[in-house]
Amino acid sequence: MKVIGIVGSHNPEGNTAEMVSGFLEGAESRGAETSIFILGKMEINPCYACEACRGGNGCIQQDGMQGLYRALEDADHVVLGSPIYFDHIAARTKAFIDRLYPYYQNRRLGLTQTIIQTYGWDQPGEYAEPLEYVRSRLKHYFNIETTGTLNIHGTVGSPVTERPEELERARNLGEACVGAQGSQ
Ligand SMILES: Cc1cc2nc3c(=O)[nH]c(=O)nc-3n(C[C@H](O)[C@H](O)[C@H](O)COP(=O)(O)O)c2cc1C
């Protein structure tokens, strides 16, 4: 089984990356092959809306998304992490979703996903809307089924590196994801 992690943050050691990494470690411990993409460290342009991909030959932009397209097509599961910026998913995460436009026509990407969201506000259970947005839109447009979510609050006062129980939750979810789909 191949699992890829996508981190919609600039920070490779930030809360979102730590949670996504924890998930991948769990998946790896059950035999999955994993890789991680930190969007903030890659050149990922916004969609140009040129409509060229409607011709069926993919995106014309030769940026970091090309490697991500290949990884997505090869993967069985994606763990998509985003920080909350001003009450919604971060712009990098949205740019990534917009760049899935080449798959819009056949409306299918053959993988499942886990969504991880981190936010600073010390109030559990907030920001259900962006979580639901990612779940429902990726299902609607690409038939990606969400098998798990983690919504991590209070990261400004208490970063996840100081919260082993949250990292453990990510790890457990990664393990369970391989258990659910098998290790091949
Ligand atoms: C520009 C910006 C906007 C933010 N907006 C919110 C917000 O609306 N609500 C919130 O709870 N936290 C907000 N935060 C805090 C981040 O969501 C939080 O620190 C997150 O865990 C950062 O993830 P990272 O460590 O992976 O970069 C914001 C942070 C930044 C930099």
The ligand as a Tripos MOL2 file, in Angstrom:
@<TRIPOS>MOLECULE
LIG
   31    33     1     0     0
SMALL
NO_CHARGES

@<TRIPOS>ATOM
      1 C1         -1.9990   33.8110    8.7400 C.3       1 LIG1
      2 C2         -2.4780   32.9710    9.8730 C.ar      1 LIG1
      3 C3         -3.8190   32.9250   10.1440 C.ar      1 LIG1
      4 C4         -4.3000   32.1200   11.1650 C.ar      1 LIG1
      5 N1         -5.6420   32.0810   11.4060 N.ar      1 LIG1
      6 C5         -6.1260   31.2980   12.3870 C.ar      1 LIG1
      7 C6         -7.5220   31.2360   12.6540 C.ar      1 LIG1
      8 O1         -8.3470   31.8550   11.9790 O.2       1 LIG1
      9 N2         -7.9390   30.4660   13.6790 N.ar      1 LIG1
     10 C7         -7.0760   29.7580   14.4690 C.ar      1 LIG1
     11 O2         -7.5270   29.0670   15.3870 O.2       1 LIG1
     12 N3         -5.7400   29.7750   14.2300 N.ar      1 LIG1
     13 C8         -5.2440   30.5120   13.2040 C.ar      1 LIG1
     14 N4         -3.9020   30.5340   12.9550 N.ar      1 LIG1
     15 C9         -3.0080   29.6230   13.7140 C.3       1 LIG1
     16 C10        -2.6490   28.3680   12.9120 C.3       1 LIG1
     17 O3         -3.8120   27.7680   12.3730 O.3       1 LIG1
     18 C11        -1.9380   27.3150   13.7670 C.3       1 LIG1
     19 O4         -0.8270   27.8760   14.4060 O.3       1 LIG1
     20 C12        -1.5400   26.1200   12.9170 C.3       1 LIG1
     21 O5         -1.4010   24.9890   13.7500 O.3       1 LIG1
     22 C13        -0.2500   26.3940   12.1670 C.3       1 LIG1
     23 O6          0.1430   25.2260   11.4770 O.3       1 LIG1
     24 P1          1.6700   24.9260   11.1410 P.3       1 LIG1
     25 O7          2.4180   24.8720   12.4400 O.co2     1 LIG1
     26 O8          1.6350   23.6200   10.4410 O.co2     1 LIG1
     27 O9          2.1650   26.0130   10.2380 O.co2     1 LIG1
     28 C14        -3.3990   31.3450   11.9460 C.ar      1 LIG1
     29 C15        -2.0240   31.4170   11.6720 C.ar      1 LIG1
     30 C16        -1.5650   32.2140   10.6490 C.ar      1 LIG1
     31 C17        -0.0880   32.2560   10.3500 C.3       1 LIG1
@<TRIPOS>BOND
     1     1     2 1
     2     2     3 ar
     3     2    30 ar
     4     3     4 ar
     5     4     5 ar
     6     4    28 ar
     7     5     6 ar
     8     6     7 ar
     9     6    13 1
    10     7     8 2
    11     7     9 ar
    12     9    10 ar
    13    10    11 2
    14    10    12 ar
    15    12    13 ar
    16    13    14 ar
    17    14    15 1
    18    14    28 ar
    19    15    16 1
    20    16    17 1
    21    16    18 1
    22    18    19 1
    23    18    20 1
    24    20    21 1
    25    20    22 1
    26    22    23 1
    27    23    24 1
    28    24    25 2
    29    24    26 1
    30    24    27 1
    31    28    29 ar
    32    29    30 ar
    33    30    31 1
@<TRIPOS>SUBSTRUCTURE
     1 LIG1         1 GROUP 0 **** ****
